[in-house]
Amino acid sequence: MNGHLNPESYAQQLKQAEAMKAQLLGQILDKHALERLGRVRVADPGTAAQVELYLVQLFQQGKLRERVTDAKLREVLIILTEKKEITIRRK
């Protein structure tokens, strides 16, 4: 084999990874937070992916002690989506 995945194998692995992530998010988030994340995914898939990655990383690092509520998820969304103000000073 030449070290490359064939398209079917890659698609299968991607499908398995997505299923594992969905299962993990089901463990991390409470029902209302999971519903909100679903709505965010429909409206802005990029932001949803960013939030999912952030939550999975926190979980893997052992920093999540309890399930994430809707209120906590809203806080995460605000933090991850707020625009950073950039100021340029010229001398």
C-alpha positions as a printed Julia matrix, in Angstrom:
91×3 Matrix{Float64}:
   0.0    0.0    0.0
   1.23   3.5   -0.75
   0.34   5.05   2.64
  -2.79   6.81   1.43
  -6.29   6.05   2.6
  -8.77   5.12  -0.02
 -11.86   7.36  -0.09
 -14.16   4.72   1.39
 -11.82   4.05   4.31
 -11.38   7.76   4.96
 -15.12   8.35   4.88
 -15.67   5.45   7.29
 -13.06   6.78   9.72
 -14.55  10.27   9.51
 -18.01   8.85  10.2
 -16.69   6.94  13.23
 -14.93  10.03  14.58
 -18.11  12.12  14.2
 -20.12   9.43  16.0
 -17.62   9.34  18.86
 -17.67  13.13  19.13
 -21.48  13.18  19.16
 -21.52  10.52  21.89
 -18.98  12.45  23.96
 -20.9   15.71  23.56
 -24.0   13.87  24.74
 -22.11  13.03  27.93
 -20.66  16.52  28.36
 -23.76  18.63  27.66
 -27.14  18.55  29.34
 -30.28  18.29  27.19
 -30.83  22.04  26.79
 -27.18  22.77  26.0
 -27.17  20.0   23.4
 -30.25  21.5   21.76
 -28.64  24.96  21.7
 -25.47  23.56  20.16
 -27.61  21.93  17.48
 -29.21  25.27  16.66
 -25.79  26.95  16.56
 -24.58  24.2   14.19
 -27.43  25.0   11.8
 -26.81  28.76  11.96
 -23.0   28.75  12.03
 -21.26  25.39  11.54
 -17.81  26.93  12.05
 -18.66  28.32  15.46
 -20.3   25.03  16.47
 -17.16  23.11  15.45
 -15.02  25.52  17.47
 -17.22  25.09  20.57
 -17.27  21.3   20.17
 -13.49  21.15  19.92
 -13.11  23.42  22.96
 -15.49  21.31  25.06
 -13.92  18.0   24.02
 -10.46  19.34  24.88
 -11.65  20.51  28.31
 -13.18  17.1   28.92
 -10.03  15.25  27.85
  -7.94  17.46  30.14
 -10.24  16.61  33.06
 -11.36  20.23  33.49
 -15.08  19.51  33.24
 -16.32  18.35  36.63
 -20.03  18.39  35.79
 -22.31  18.49  32.78
 -22.35  21.75  30.86
 -25.67  23.55  31.24
 -27.32  25.82  28.7
 -26.18  28.87  30.7
 -22.56  27.67  30.71
 -22.73  26.92  26.99
 -23.97  30.47  26.35
 -20.94  31.77  28.29
 -18.62  29.63  26.17
 -20.3   30.9   22.99
 -19.88  34.51  24.09
 -16.21  34.0   24.96
 -15.38  32.17  21.73
 -17.3   34.5   19.44
 -16.59  37.93  20.87
 -14.57  40.02  18.52
 -11.18  41.07  19.75
 -10.59  44.78  19.27
  -7.35  45.52  17.55
  -5.73  48.9   17.92
  -2.84  50.03  15.79
  -0.56  52.68  17.19
   1.72  54.59  14.91
   4.8   56.32  16.15
